[in-house]
């Protein structure tokens, strides 16, 4: 048969083709598309979050054993791998704080984050001249998170709301590590075959495959470093305001007359401002509508006089 004859005459090319087909069926293409869509290249900045690296950590070359260890159980939680003692947990906290001075509290939070081995991610302030409010996002060393939260509570007049959550990414990290090891082993085989190749076409194909695998390894290492970085530094989001209503929170009681009164006053002020804006617009455009109104009045008088 022509196919068998070609295989006998081109053993190296046939072997390479078989290896490529195995990679394709193993999920190489889908894995690469997910990696490129999610991160594009290895990204270690703040923009890399658990949501962007988790799809890469559970797709592609994840082994059957690892997949079974990560199967969801009732309640939405995943089954952890029991042999791992030191778990890798990404912790996040959100606080709504009522403070006397938003600017002072904001600057103090940023300095505290630096003192606890972290840094400021972002800081936004609104309505600085009236009822100021701010949103500050910082990262602090994981072992300093509790101390940071205690200090934040101490600088507030009232802690309106607070929550702390953790996401275990140990299984994702281990899965990525296994995929990297498998890819490195495969690339080593390709390199050994490349040393024996003599045909230009074979050498070209091998180099392309090696570059492709190296790209996969670099992307996975970037995901692994992002997971480790996010687990090392806890993320804290602080909402600051001098007005409790401006803060995101769930009321502790269903009936709060003071809050309802403040909302009613705020609504009245908003409506009065809207009315004032309309009056200003009307006054500015008076140079247009007053002459038109006068002209219409004269025309009406003229027509009325002619009719009489």
LUMLUM-675400 format. One record per residue (C-alpha): y, x, z; residue in one letter; residue number from 0. Coordinates in steps of 0.5 Angstrom, whole numbers, always signed. Example, Ala and Ser with C-alpha at 12.3 -4.5 7.8 and 13.67 -1.06 7.14 Angstrom:
2
<v->-9, u->+25, w->+16, type->A, seq->0>
<v->-2, u->+27, w->+14, type->S, seq->1>
end
This chain:
308
<v->+0, u->+0, w->+0, type->X, seq->0>
<v->+7, u->+2, w->-1, type->X, seq->1>
<v->+9, u->+2, w->+6, type->X, seq->2>
<v->+3, u->+6, w->+8, type->X, seq->3>
<v->+5, u->+11, w->+3, type->X, seq->4>
<v->+12, u->+11, w->+5, type->X, seq->5>
<v->+10, u->+12, w->+13, type->X, seq->6>
<v->+5, u->+18, w->+11, type->X, seq->7>
<v->+11, u->+21, w->+7, type->X, seq->8>
<v->+16, u->+20, w->+12, type->X, seq->9>
<v->+13, u->+20, w->+19, type->X, seq->10>
<v->+20, u->+23, w->+22, type->X, seq->11>
<v->+24, u->+17, w->+19, type->X, seq->12>
<v->+19, u->+12, w->+21, type->X, seq->13>
<v->+18, u->+14, w->+28, type->X, seq->14>
<v->+26, u->+14, w->+28, type->X, seq->15>
<v->+26, u->+7, w->+25, type->X, seq->16>
<v->+21, u->+4, w->+30, type->X, seq->17>
<v->+25, u->+7, w->+36, type->X, seq->18>
<v->+31, u->+4, w->+34, type->X, seq->19>
<v->+27, u->-3, w->+33, type->X, seq->20>
<v->+25, u->-2, w->+40, type->X, seq->21>
<v->+32, u->-1, w->+42, type->X, seq->22>
<v->+34, u->-7, w->+39, type->X, seq->23>
<v->+29, u->-12, w->+41, type->X, seq->24>
<v->+30, u->-9, w->+48, type->X, seq->25>
<v->+37, u->-12, w->+48, type->X, seq->26>
<v->+41, u->-6, w->+47, type->X, seq->27>
<v->+46, u->-10, w->+42, type->X, seq->28>
<v->+47, u->-15, w->+47, type->X, seq->29>
<v->+48, u->-10, w->+52, type->X, seq->30>
<v->+53, u->-6, w->+48, type->X, seq->31>
<v->+57, u->-13, w->+46, type->X, seq->32>
<v->+58, u->-15, w->+53, type->X, seq->33>
<v->+60, u->-8, w->+55, type->X, seq->34>
<v->+65, u->-8, w->+50, type->X, seq->35>
<v->+68, u->-15, w->+51, type->X, seq->36>
<v->+68, u->-14, w->+59, type->X, seq->37>
<v->+71, u->-7, w->+59, type->X, seq->38>
<v->+72, u->-3, w->+53, type->X, seq->39>
<v->+72, u->+3, w->+56, type->X, seq->40>
<v->+70, u->+6, w->+63, type->X, seq->41>
<v->+76, u->+3, w->+67, type->X, seq->42>
<v->+77, u->+5, w->+74, type->X, seq->43>
<v->+84, u->+2, w->+75, type->X, seq->44>
<v->+86, u->-4, w->+80, type->X, seq->45>
<v->+84, u->-9, w->+74, type->X, seq->46>
<v->+77, u->-8, w->+74, type->X, seq->47>
<v->+74, u->-13, w->+79, type->X, seq->48>
<v->+67, u->-15, w->+81, type->X, seq->49>
<v->+68, u->-21, w->+76, type->X, seq->50>
<v->+68, u->-16, w->+70, type->X, seq->51>
<v->+63, u->-11, w->+72, type->X, seq->52>
<v->+57, u->-16, w->+75, type->X, seq->53>
<v->+55, u->-18, w->+68, type->X, seq->54>
<v->+54, u->-11, w->+66, type->X, seq->55>
<v->+50, u->-10, w->+72, type->X, seq->56>
<v->+45, u->-15, w->+71, type->X, seq->57>
<v->+44, u->-15, w->+63, type->X, seq->58>
<v->+41, u->-11, w->+58, type->X, seq->59>
<v->+36, u->-6, w->+61, type->X, seq->60>
<v->+35, u->-9, w->+68, type->X, seq->61>
<v->+28, u->-8, w->+70, type->X, seq->62>
<v->+23, u->-14, w->+72, type->X, seq->63>
<v->+23, u->-12, w->+79, type->X, seq->64>
<v->+30, u->-11, w->+79, type->X, seq->65>
<v->+31, u->-18, w->+76, type->X, seq->66>
<v->+26, u->-21, w->+81, type->X, seq->67>
<v->+30, u->-18, w->+87, type->X, seq->68>
<v->+37, u->-21, w->+84, type->X, seq->69>
<v->+34, u->-28, w->+83, type->X, seq->70>
<v->+39, u->-34, w->+86, type->X, seq->71>
<v->+36, u->-38, w->+92, type->X, seq->72>
<v->+38, u->-45, w->+94, type->X, seq->73>
<v->+46, u->-44, w->+97, type->X, seq->74>
<v->+48, u->-39, w->+91, type->X, seq->75>
<v->+46, u->-33, w->+95, type->X, seq->76>
<v->+42, u->-28, w->+91, type->X, seq->77>
<v->+35, u->-25, w->+94, type->X, seq->78>
<v->+37, u->-18, w->+97, type->X, seq->79>
<v->+33, u->-12, w->+96, type->X, seq->80>
<v->+29, u->-11, w->+103, type->X, seq->81>
<v->+28, u->-3, w->+102, type->X, seq->82>
<v->+36, u->-2, w->+102, type->X, seq->83>
<v->+39, u->-1, w->+109, type->X, seq->84>
<v->+46, u->+1, w->+107, type->X, seq->85>
<v->+49, u->-5, w->+103, type->X, seq->86>
<v->+55, u->-4, w->+99, type->X, seq->87>
<v->+59, u->-10, w->+100, type->X, seq->88>
<v->+66, u->-12, w->+97, type->X, seq->89>
<v->+71, u->-15, w->+102, type->X, seq->90>
<v->+77, u->-19, w->+101, type->X, seq->91>
<v->+82, u->-23, w->+106, type->X, seq->92>
<v->+87, u->-28, w->+105, type->X, seq->93>
<v->+93, u->-29, w->+110, type->X, seq->94>
<v->+99, u->-34, w->+110, type->X, seq->95>
<v->+104, u->-31, w->+115, type->X, seq->96>
<v->+110, u->-35, w->+117, type->X, seq->97>
<v->+115, u->-29, w->+119, type->X, seq->98>
<v->+122, u->-28, w->+121, type->X, seq->99>
<v->+124, u->-23, w->+115, type->X, seq->100>
<v->+120, u->-23, w->+109, type->X, seq->101>
<v->+123, u->-17, w->+106, type->X, seq->102>
<v->+122, u->-13, w->+113, type->X, seq->103>
<v->+115, u->-16, w->+113, type->X, seq->104>
<v->+113, u->-14, w->+106, type->X, seq->105>
<v->+116, u->-7, w->+107, type->X, seq->106>
<v->+112, u->-6, w->+113, type->X, seq->107>
<v->+105, u->-8, w->+110, type->X, seq->108>
<v->+106, u->-3, w->+105, type->X, seq->109>
<v->+107, u->+2, w->+109, type->X, seq->110>
<v->+101, u->+0, w->+114, type->X, seq->111>
<v->+97, u->+0, w->+108, type->X, seq->112>
<v->+98, u->+7, w->+106, type->X, seq->113>
<v->+97, u->+9, w->+113, type->X, seq->114>
<v->+90, u->+6, w->+113, type->X, seq->115>
<v->+88, u->+10, w->+107, type->X, seq->116>
<v->+90, u->+5, w->+102, type->X, seq->117>
<v->+96, u->+3, w->+97, type->X, seq->118>
<v->+100, u->-3, w->+94, type->X, seq->119>
<v->+97, u->-7, w->+88, type->X, seq->120>
<v->+103, u->-11, w->+87, type->X, seq->121>
<v->+109, u->-14, w->+91, type->X, seq->122>
<v->+112, u->-21, w->+88, type->X, seq->123>
<v->+118, u->-24, w->+92, type->X, seq->124>
<v->+122, u->-30, w->+90, type->X, seq->125>
<v->+128, u->-34, w->+92, type->X, seq->126>
<v->+131, u->-28, w->+96, type->X, seq->127>
<v->+137, u->-32, w->+97, type->X, seq->128>
<v->+135, u->-38, w->+100, type->X, seq->129>
<v->+128, u->-39, w->+103, type->X, seq->130>
<v->+125, u->-33, w->+101, type->X, seq->131>
<v->+117, u->-32, w->+100, type->X, seq->132>
<v->+113, u->-26, w->+98, type->X, seq->133>
<v->+106, u->-25, w->+95, type->X, seq->134>
<v->+103, u->-18, w->+97, type->X, seq->135>
<v->+97, u->-15, w->+95, type->X, seq->136>
<v->+94, u->-8, w->+98, type->X, seq->137>
<v->+88, u->-5, w->+99, type->X, seq->138>
<v->+86, u->-1, w->+105, type->X, seq->139>
<v->+80, u->+3, w->+107, type->X, seq->140>
<v->+74, u->-1, w->+109, type->X, seq->141>
<v->+73, u->+1, w->+116, type->X, seq->142>
<v->+80, u->+0, w->+117, type->X, seq->143>
<v->+80, u->-7, w->+115, type->X, seq->144>
<v->+80, u->-10, w->+122, type->X, seq->145>
<v->+85, u->-6, w->+125, type->X, seq->146>
<v->+90, u->-8, w->+119, type->X, seq->147>
<v->+88, u->-15, w->+120, type->X, seq->148>
<v->+90, u->-15, w->+127, type->X, seq->149>
<v->+97, u->-12, w->+126, type->X, seq->150>
<v->+98, u->-17, w->+120, type->X, seq->151>
<v->+97, u->-22, w->+125, type->X, seq->152>
<v->+102, u->-19, w->+130, type->X, seq->153>
<v->+108, u->-18, w->+126, type->X, seq->154>
<v->+107, u->-26, w->+124, type->X, seq->155>
<v->+111, u->-32, w->+128, type->X, seq->156>
<v->+105, u->-36, w->+126, type->X, seq->157>
<v->+98, u->-35, w->+122, type->X, seq->158>
<v->+98, u->-41, w->+118, type->X, seq->159>
<v->+91, u->-39, w->+115, type->X, seq->160>
<v->+86, u->-34, w->+114, type->X, seq->161>
<v->+80, u->-32, w->+111, type->X, seq->162>
<v->+75, u->-26, w->+110, type->X, seq->163>
<v->+70, u->-26, w->+105, type->X, seq->164>
<v->+65, u->-21, w->+103, type->X, seq->165>
<v->+60, u->-20, w->+96, type->X, seq->166>
<v->+54, u->-16, w->+96, type->X, seq->167>
<v->+54, u->-12, w->+90, type->X, seq->168>
<v->+48, u->-7, w->+92, type->X, seq->169>
<v->+43, u->-10, w->+87, type->X, seq->170>
<v->+48, u->-9, w->+82, type->X, seq->171>
<v->+50, u->-2, w->+83, type->X, seq->172>
<v->+42, u->+0, w->+84, type->X, seq->173>
<v->+41, u->-4, w->+77, type->X, seq->174>
<v->+46, u->+0, w->+74, type->X, seq->175>
<v->+43, u->+6, w->+76, type->X, seq->176>
<v->+37, u->+5, w->+74, type->X, seq->177>
<v->+39, u->+3, w->+67, type->X, seq->178>
<v->+43, u->+10, w->+67, type->X, seq->179>
<v->+37, u->+14, w->+68, type->X, seq->180>
<v->+33, u->+10, w->+63, type->X, seq->181>
<v->+38, u->+12, w->+58, type->X, seq->182>
<v->+39, u->+19, w->+60, type->X, seq->183>
<v->+31, u->+20, w->+59, type->X, seq->184>
<v->+32, u->+16, w->+52, type->X, seq->185>
<v->+37, u->+21, w->+50, type->X, seq->186>
<v->+33, u->+27, w->+52, type->X, seq->187>
<v->+28, u->+25, w->+48, type->X, seq->188>
<v->+33, u->+24, w->+42, type->X, seq->189>
<v->+35, u->+31, w->+43, type->X, seq->190>
<v->+29, u->+34, w->+43, type->X, seq->191>
<v->+27, u->+31, w->+37, type->X, seq->192>
<v->+34, u->+33, w->+34, type->X, seq->193>
<v->+32, u->+40, w->+35, type->X, seq->194>
<v->+26, u->+39, w->+31, type->X, seq->195>
<v->+29, u->+35, w->+25, type->X, seq->196>
<v->+31, u->+39, w->+18, type->X, seq->197>
<v->+33, u->+33, w->+14, type->X, seq->198>
<v->+40, u->+32, w->+14, type->X, seq->199>
<v->+39, u->+24, w->+14, type->X, seq->200>
<v->+35, u->+25, w->+20, type->X, seq->201>
<v->+40, u->+29, w->+23, type->X, seq->202>
<v->+45, u->+25, w->+22, type->X, seq->203>
<v->+41, u->+19, w->+24, type->X, seq->204>
<v->+39, u->+22, w->+31, type->X, seq->205>
<v->+47, u->+24, w->+32, type->X, seq->206>
<v->+49, u->+17, w->+31, type->X, seq->207>
<v->+44, u->+15, w->+36, type->X, seq->208>
<v->+45, u->+20, w->+41, type->X, seq->209>
<v->+53, u->+18, w->+41, type->X, seq->210>
<v->+51, u->+11, w->+42, type->X, seq->211>
<v->+47, u->+12, w->+48, type->X, seq->212>
<v->+52, u->+17, w->+51, type->X, seq->213>
<v->+57, u->+11, w->+50, type->X, seq->214>
<v->+53, u->+6, w->+54, type->X, seq->215>
<v->+52, u->+12, w->+59, type->X, seq->216>
<v->+59, u->+13, w->+60, type->X, seq->217>
<v->+61, u->+5, w->+60, type->X, seq->218>
<v->+55, u->+4, w->+66, type->X, seq->219>
<v->+58, u->+10, w->+70, type->X, seq->220>
<v->+65, u->+7, w->+69, type->X, seq->221>
<v->+62, u->+0, w->+72, type->X, seq->222>
<v->+58, u->+4, w->+77, type->X, seq->223>
<v->+64, u->+8, w->+80, type->X, seq->224>
<v->+68, u->+1, w->+80, type->X, seq->225>
<v->+63, u->-2, w->+84, type->X, seq->226>
<v->+63, u->+4, w->+89, type->X, seq->227>
<v->+71, u->+4, w->+89, type->X, seq->228>
<v->+72, u->-4, w->+90, type->X, seq->229>
<v->+67, u->-3, w->+96, type->X, seq->230>
<v->+70, u->+3, w->+99, type->X, seq->231>
<v->+77, u->+0, w->+99, type->X, seq->232>
<v->+78, u->-8, w->+102, type->X, seq->233>
<v->+83, u->-12, w->+98, type->X, seq->234>
<v->+88, u->-16, w->+102, type->X, seq->235>
<v->+92, u->-21, w->+100, type->X, seq->236>
<v->+98, u->-23, w->+104, type->X, seq->237>
<v->+103, u->-29, w->+103, type->X, seq->238>
<v->+109, u->-29, w->+107, type->X, seq->239>
<v->+115, u->-34, w->+108, type->X, seq->240>
<v->+120, u->-36, w->+113, type->X, seq->241>
<v->+118, u->-43, w->+111, type->X, seq->242>
<v->+111, u->-46, w->+113, type->X, seq->243>
<v->+111, u->-51, w->+107, type->X, seq->244>
<v->+112, u->-45, w->+102, type->X, seq->245>
<v->+105, u->-42, w->+104, type->X, seq->246>
<v->+99, u->-44, w->+101, type->X, seq->247>
<v->+95, u->-47, w->+107, type->X, seq->248>
<v->+91, u->-53, w->+109, type->X, seq->249>
<v->+94, u->-58, w->+114, type->X, seq->250>
<v->+91, u->-57, w->+121, type->X, seq->251>
<v->+92, u->-65, w->+122, type->X, seq->252>
<v->+92, u->-71, w->+118, type->X, seq->253>
<v->+99, u->-73, w->+120, type->X, seq->254>
<v->+105, u->-68, w->+121, type->X, seq->255>
<v->+112, u->-72, w->+122, type->X, seq->256>
<v->+116, u->-65, w->+122, type->X, seq->257>
<v->+112, u->-63, w->+115, type->X, seq->258>
<v->+113, u->-70, w->+112, type->X, seq->259>
<v->+121, u->-69, w->+114, type->X, seq->260>
<v->+121, u->-63, w->+111, type->X, seq->261>
<v->+118, u->-65, w->+105, type->X, seq->262>
<v->+123, u->-71, w->+104, type->X, seq->263>
<v->+129, u->-67, w->+105, type->X, seq->264>
<v->+127, u->-62, w->+100, type->X, seq->265>
<v->+125, u->-67, w->+95, type->X, seq->266>
<v->+132, u->-70, w->+96, type->X, seq->267>
<v->+136, u->-63, w->+95, type->X, seq->268>
<v->+132, u->-62, w->+89, type->X, seq->269>
<v->+134, u->-69, w->+86, type->X, seq->270>
<v->+141, u->-68, w->+88, type->X, seq->271>
<v->+141, u->-61, w->+85, type->X, seq->272>
<v->+138, u->-64, w->+78, type->X, seq->273>
<v->+144, u->-70, w->+79, type->X, seq->274>
<v->+149, u->-64, w->+80, type->X, seq->275>
<v->+146, u->-60, w->+74, type->X, seq->276>
<v->+147, u->-66, w->+69, type->X, seq->277>
<v->+154, u->-67, w->+71, type->X, seq->278>
<v->+156, u->-60, w->+70, type->X, seq->279>
<v->+152, u->-61, w->+63, type->X, seq->280>
<v->+156, u->-67, w->+62, type->X, seq->281>
<v->+163, u->-64, w->+64, type->X, seq->282>
<v->+162, u->-58, w->+59, type->X, seq->283>
<v->+160, u->-62, w->+53, type->X, seq->284>
<v->+166, u->-66, w->+54, type->X, seq->285>
<v->+170, u->-62, w->+49, type->X, seq->286>
<v->+165, u->-66, w->+44, type->X, seq->287>
<v->+164, u->-73, w->+47, type->X, seq->288>
<v->+171, u->-74, w->+49, type->X, seq->289>
<v->+174, u->-73, w->+42, type->X, seq->290>
<v->+169, u->-78, w->+39, type->X, seq->291>
<v->+170, u->-83, w->+44, type->X, seq->292>
<v->+177, u->-83, w->+43, type->X, seq->293>
<v->+176, u->-83, w->+36, type->X, seq->294>
<v->+172, u->-89, w->+36, type->X, seq->295>
<v->+177, u->-93, w->+41, type->X, seq->296>
<v->+182, u->-92, w->+36, type->X, seq->297>
<v->+178, u->-94, w->+30, type->X, seq->298>
<v->+176, u->-101, w->+34, type->X, seq->299>
<v->+183, u->-102, w->+36, type->X, seq->300>
<v->+185, u->-101, w->+29, type->X, seq->301>
<v->+180, u->-106, w->+26, type->X, seq->302>
<v->+181, u->-111, w->+31, type->X, seq->303>
<v->+189, u->-111, w->+29, type->X, seq->304>
<v->+187, u->-112, w->+22, type->X, seq->305>
<v->+183, u->-118, w->+24, type->X, seq->306>
<v->+188, u->-121, w->+27, type->X, seq->307>
end
